[in-house]
Amino acid sequence: MASDVRDGRRAPTATAALASAAGVGLVAAVVCTVTVSWRFGFLLGWMAAALTFLVRLWIALWPMNADETQQHAAREDPRKPVADVVMVAAALVSLAAVGLMLTGSTGGRDLQAALSVCSVALAWGVVHTVFMTRYAELYYDEEPGGVDFGDDRPPVFSDFAYLAFTVGMTFQVSDTQVTGPLLRKAVLRQALLSYVFGAVIIATLINLIAGLGK
């Protein structure tokens, strides 16, 4: 079986990506809090952490073949999804940060609007990326299986991204068949979270449009 090592570097797991993202986010939050305000510090810290998390994972995972995908997924224990829980919780907290910013001072509304939209978009991307890696971990845990992608080719991360972002955008699976009970539970959790995000995104956009029109 191939190793998930490219150019002498092992691809980061979700836990490793979380650790580096937390460091970057903390630095950004402290700097912005000291120089601007705590509201901006909280939001920009989250945005820096989310962007770091997404960039590290996508650059590492997208090019992987099936053997590398399985090897990488096996490095995470699907029964201890600490990084998954932390990142999803942080994404939900970021929505509260958007609310704090929008209910704060009325100065710089254009900047607040831009940051709010970017924050929600990053939170949306983080949630579905976390579920992408989660599906890979569950699929390759012990005996591979639990999702029928419609062909005999072993799935790679782009296949799991297809599943995760389809659920994220439509609240359901499309042409893939989920057969594993643990994967069904994960899909249900993602669909419920996606519904919440959809409602918050619509409410945020309405609030921003109404605020910019004043």
C-alpha positions in Angstrom: 0.0 0.0 0.0 1.3 3.5 -0.9 2.1 6.0 1.8 0.5 9.4 2.0 3.9 11.1 1.7 4.6 13.6 -1.1 7.9 15.3 -1.7 9.2 13.9 1.6 6.3 15.4 3.6 3.5 13.5 5.2 0.0 15.0 4.5 -1.4 16.6 7.6 -4.3 14.9 9.4 -7.4 17.0 10.5 -5.9 17.1 14.0 -2.5 18.4 12.8 -4.3 21.0 10.5 -6.4 22.1 13.5 -3.3 22.6 15.6 -1.6 24.9 13.0 -4.8 26.7 12.3 -5.4 27.4 16.0 -1.9 28.9 16.3 -2.4 31.2 13.3 -5.9 32.2 14.4 -4.7 33.0 17.9 -2.0 35.3 16.6 -4.4 37.1 14.2 -7.0 37.5 17.0 -4.5 39.0 19.4 -3.1 41.4 16.9 -6.5 42.6 15.7 -7.9 42.9 19.2 -5.0 45.1 20.2 -5.0 47.2 17.1 -8.7 47.4 16.2 -11.3 45.9 18.6 -12.2 42.6 20.2 -15.1 42.1 17.8 -12.8 42.3 14.8 -10.2 40.3 16.6 -12.6 37.4 17.3 -13.9 37.3 13.7 -10.5 37.8 12.0 -8.9 35.2 14.2 -11.5 32.7 13.2 -11.1 33.6 9.5 -7.4 33.2 9.7 -7.7 29.8 11.4 -10.4 28.6 9.0 -8.4 29.6 6.0 -5.3 27.9 7.3 -7.2 24.7 8.0 -8.8 24.6 4.6 -5.7 25.4 2.6 -3.5 22.9 4.4 -6.0 20.1 4.0 -7.1 20.7 0.4 -3.6 21.1 -1.0 -2.6 17.9 0.7 -5.7 15.7 0.1 -7.0 16.7 -3.3 -4.1 15.1 -5.4 -4.2 11.7 -3.5 -4.9 8.5 -5.3 -7.0 5.7 -3.7 -4.1 4.0 -1.8 -2.9 7.3 -0.4 -6.5 8.2 0.6 -6.9 5.0 2.5 -3.5 5.3 4.1 -4.2 8.9 5.2 -7.7 8.0 6.4 -6.3 5.2 8.6 -4.2 7.7 10.5 -7.3 9.2 12.1 -9.3 7.2 14.6 -13.0 7.6 13.5 -14.1 6.8 17.0 -12.3 9.9 18.4 -13.3 12.8 16.1 -11.8 15.5 18.3 -10.7 17.8 15.5 -14.0 17.3 13.7 -16.0 18.4 16.8 -13.7 21.4 17.5 -13.8 22.7 14.0 -17.6 22.3 13.6 -18.1 24.0 17.0 -15.8 26.8 16.0 -17.7 27.3 12.7 -21.0 27.6 14.7 -19.4 30.1 17.1 -18.2 32.1 14.1 -21.9 32.6 13.2 -22.4 34.2 16.6 -19.3 36.4 15.9 -21.0 37.7 12.8 -24.1 38.5 14.8 -22.0 40.5 17.3 -20.4 42.4 14.6 -23.6 43.3 12.9 -25.2 44.4 16.1 -22.1 46.5 17.0 -21.2 50.0 15.9 -22.7 51.3 12.7 -19.3 52.6 11.4 -17.6 50.8 8.5 -20.7 48.9 7.4 -19.2 48.0 4.1 -16.2 46.4 5.8 -18.4 44.6 8.3 -20.5 43.3 5.5 -17.5 41.9 3.6 -16.0 40.3 6.7 -19.3 38.8 7.7 -19.8 37.2 4.3 -16.3 35.9 4.2 -16.6 34.5 7.7 -19.9 32.6 6.9 -18.4 31.3 3.6 -15.3 30.0 5.5 -17.5 28.4 8.2 -19.5 26.7 5.5 -16.4 25.4 3.8 -14.9 24.1 7.0 -18.0 22.2 8.0 -18.2 20.3 4.7 -14.5 19.7 4.5 -14.6 18.2 8.0 -17.4 15.9 6.9 -15.4 15.0 3.7 -12.5 13.7 5.9 -15.0 12.1 8.3 -16.6 10.1 5.5 -13.2 8.9 4.3 -12.2 7.8 7.9 -15.5 5.9 8.3 -15.3 4.3 4.8 -11.8 3.0 5.3 -12.2 2.0 9.0 -11.3 -1.7 9.3 -13.3 -3.2 6.4 -13.7 -0.6 3.6 -17.2 0.2 2.6 -20.4 2.0 3.6 -20.9 4.2 0.4 -21.6 3.0 -3.1 -20.2 5.5 -5.6 -21.5 3.6 -8.6 -18.2 2.1 -9.8 -15.6 -0.5 -8.8 -12.8 2.1 -8.5 -11.7 2.7 -4.9 -12.8 6.1 -3.8 -10.4 9.1 -3.3 -10.9 12.3 -1.4 -12.5 14.0 -4.4 -15.3 11.4 -4.2 -15.8 12.0 -0.5 -15.8 15.8 -1.3 -18.5 15.2 -3.9 -20.6 13.4 -1.2 -20.0 16.0 1.5 -20.7 19.0 -0.6 -23.7 17.5 -2.2 -25.2 16.9 1.2 -24.1 20.4 2.2 -25.9 22.1 -0.7 -29.0 19.9 -1.1 -29.4 18.3 2.4 -29.5 14.9 0.7 -27.3 12.4 -1.2 -27.7 12.3 -5.0 -26.4 9.4 -7.1 -24.4 7.8 -4.2 -25.9 5.1 -2.0 -25.0 5.2 1.7 -25.1 1.7 3.1 -23.2 1.9 6.4 -25.1 2.8 9.6 -22.3 5.0 11.0 -22.1 6.8 7.6 -25.8 7.3 7.6 -25.6 9.0 11.0 -22.8 11.2 9.8 -24.8 12.2 6.7 -27.8 13.0 9.0 -25.7 15.2 11.2 -24.3 17.0 8.2 -27.7 17.5 6.6 -29.1 19.0 9.9 -26.0 21.3 10.2 -26.4 22.3 6.6 -30.0 23.3 7.1 -28.9 25.5 10.0 -26.2 27.1 8.0 -28.6 27.7 5.1 -31.0 29.5 7.3 -28.3 31.6 8.9 -26.8 32.5 5.5 -30.1 33.7 4.3 -30.8 35.7 7.4 -27.3 37.2 7.3 -27.7 38.3 3.7 -31.1 39.9 4.4 -29.6 41.7 7.4 -26.7 43.0 5.3 -28.8 44.1 2.4 -31.1 45.9 4.8 -28.2 47.6 6.6 -26.4 48.7 3.4 -29.6 50.2 2.1 -29.9 52.6 5.1 
